[in-house]
């Protein structure tokens, strides 16, 4: 195991976050973290892209969530979403047309406004 993948109680490598399960507030398995997006100059975690639903990666929806909406649950061994299912389903999704806009401040503002949190760059 390389040093970049070591972890402790406070730190975890981004590579180990990707693929980690996500759960509803009730503890139901909902999907997994697909990627963690980090702002290059500040080092702040901008958001996570999570996949929800589907089977073996087919039919999944990809949603962008502010990092603050994921709480690590040691008992579940994954991230508990701090959003309602309705918030998630009605929130911004990622598809081919939005992929190029994800880094834009306008897109980021829409994501953060939808979930009612201040942007990491505020």
TAQUI-V581151 format. One record per helix or strand of 3 or more residues. SS is the DSSP state (hx for helix, st for strand). FROM is the first residue (numbers start at 0). LEN is the number of residues. Records with the same first field share a line. If there is no record, write none. Layout:
SS: FROM-LEN  FROM-LEN
This chain:
hx: 2-3  13-4  66-3  84-6  95-4  104-11
st: 20-3  28-10  44-8  60-6  69-4  77-4
